[in-house]
């Protein structure tokens, strides 16, 4: 028997409660890996930003909002749907 066959054979003999614990643990492992993969992918596109630059961007955004230079979220999503057929 290979490792997979041995594992399946062992799992067939486990009570339901143990199988549920294994399933829960496996889900957590995959969720953690998905988060890490997402962080890695985002990190490739976004450069690290200093606190100073971040705060400056917030000030600029607040000023633009005060001046009425912003788009309604519904309009943005409508445009995305129209452009990309979402």
N, C-alpha and C positions, 0 to 999 in steps of 0.2 A: 504494500500500500504506500502511496505517496502522501505527502503532507496534507494535501487537500482532502483526500479520501479519509485519512485519519481524523482530521478535524470534523468533517461531516459526520463520521461515525460516532465521535464523541458527543457532538451536539444532538444527535438523535436520542441520546440517553438522558439528556438534561431535562429537568422539570421546566415547565412553562415560565415560572418566575425568573429562572436563570437566563432563559432565552430572551426575555424582555429586557433584562439588565444588559445583556450583550448587545442587543439591538440599540438600546439607548446610548451606550458607550460608543458604538460604531457611528451613530448619527452625530454625536458630539465631535468625534474625530474628523468627520467629513465637513462639518460646519466650520471647524477651526481651519481646516485646509482651504475651504472656499474663501474665508475671510483673508487668510494670508495671500492667496492668489489674487484676490481683488486688490488688496493693498499694494502688492507688487506691481500689478498692471497700472494702477493709478499713479504710482510712483514713477513710472516710466514717462508719463505725460506731464506731470506737475513737478515743477522745480521746487525745492525747499524755499520757504519764505520766512524772512525775519519777522520778528514781532513788530518792528518799526514799519516795515512795508505793509504788513497785514493791517495795522491800525490806520495807515495812510489810505489804503484801499477802502476801508470802512468809512473814513471821513469823506472821501470822494463819492462813495455810493450814497451816503446820507445827504450830501449836497445835491446830487442829481435828483434824488427823491423829492427834496424840498423844492427844486426848480421844475418838477413835473416831468423830468427826463427819464421815464421808465415805461415799460410795457406791461400791460395787464397779463397775468399768467394764462388766462383763457385764450387771449389773442396769440400768445407764444405757442401754446399747444395746438391751436387751430392751424397756425402756419406750419408747424412741424408735420401735422397730419396731412396737410395739403402737399407739402414739398416731398415728403417721404412715403406717403400712402400708408401711414400707420393706422 
